[in-house]
Amino acid sequence: MRDLWRCMEKGEWDNHTSPVDFILLGMGNVPSLQTPFFLLSLIIYLVTMAANILIVLLVAADRHLHTPMYFFLGNLSSLETCYSSTILSWLLASFLTGDRTISAHSCMAQFYFFGYFLVSECYLLAMMSYDQYLAICQPLLYASLMTWKVSLQLAAASWLVGFFTSMVVTSFVSRLRFCGLKVIDHFFCDFTPLLEVACSDTNAARLVTFTLAVFNLVLPFLSNLASYVCIIAAILRIPSSVGRQKAFSTCSSQVIIVTVFYGTLIIVYLMPRTPLLRQLNKAFSFFYTVLTPLVNPLIYSLWNREVREALRKALRKALACTQSSC
């Protein structure tokens, strides 16, 4: 990395760097912090993958979890598994090898799949909050409104909107011309850092992406907000203080996660790029790319009584199978 920085200062490429490669600076160039960053990233990645895969398996295996709510949770965990692998797998590899270069095709692929899973998660979280709203505020109509057909259509719509949105944005970004030192001051190929190293006109890409971001970030966020406002209003009408406290403990955690997730996204992709926001860009990105996939399974699933019961049943079955040499 010292050679890389000397190369940057001189305005030259490293001998091992192809002109079509990008260089991702990652988490910085402090050698003493590389090992702690690697260990932290590895632990987060392993816990995220284990927790989300566990939830997918539980939802698929336990018939008591075959409901629209847990169907959405299974979709969220599947999405988080792909989401984390898109970012953290390359980051871990770069820590191990010390190679910060990424080919143009790999960079565009990472950018596409990151956008795909990100937009899909924005809509899926909105669908989940709507499901909770119906269950709490419209319990008598829930069964007729949230049928399996409707839940399948809502989940499919979330994945499809992410697929086509990311395809449009990636097509605009891939047409840009990149020249000179393609050094991206980030730990993955993201929209704004990529545009900062482009040497062709980026106005069309910025306009299209901003328009899509308004629809795909602000509208799902407002939908989440409206659902949780109605849910909180319903909780306040619960006569029992114990019941209110229990409902608030679950709802408040979800509201905090949703607010942090959408809030950091709106700051990064919709707010003007001031010098302060430019410096904080990595920190904000860390919230929605790394921390959200880690805490979502804990907040939405593993604290849930039915999921914990399904986990206990699965562990008992596995233990019994082991003892009987199944």
Secondary structure as GFF3:
##gff-version 3
##sequence-region A 1 326
A	DSSP	alpha_helix	2	10	.	.	.	ID=ss1
A	DSSP	beta_strand	21	24	.	.	.	ID=ss2
A	DSSP	alpha_helix	31	61	.	.	.	ID=ss3
A	DSSP	three_ten_helix	63	65	.	.	.	ID=ss4
A	DSSP	alpha_helix	68	97	.	.	.	ID=ss5
A	DSSP	beta_strand	101	103	.	.	.	ID=ss6
A	DSSP	alpha_helix	104	137	.	.	.	ID=ss7
A	DSSP	alpha_helix	139	145	.	.	.	ID=ss8
A	DSSP	alpha_helix	148	174	.	.	.	ID=ss9
A	DSSP	beta_strand	183	184	.	.	.	ID=ss10
A	DSSP	alpha_helix	191	196	.	.	.	ID=ss11
A	DSSP	alpha_helix	203	213	.	.	.	ID=ss12
A	DSSP	pi_helix	214	218	.	.	.	ID=ss13
A	DSSP	alpha_helix	219	236	.	.	.	ID=ss14
A	DSSP	alpha_helix	241	270	.	.	.	ID=ss15
A	DSSP	alpha_helix	275	286	.	.	.	ID=ss16
A	DSSP	pi_helix	287	291	.	.	.	ID=ss17
A	DSSP	alpha_helix	292	297	.	.	.	ID=ss18
A	DSSP	pi_helix	298	302	.	.	.	ID=ss19
A	DSSP	alpha_helix	305	323	.	.	.	ID=ss20
###
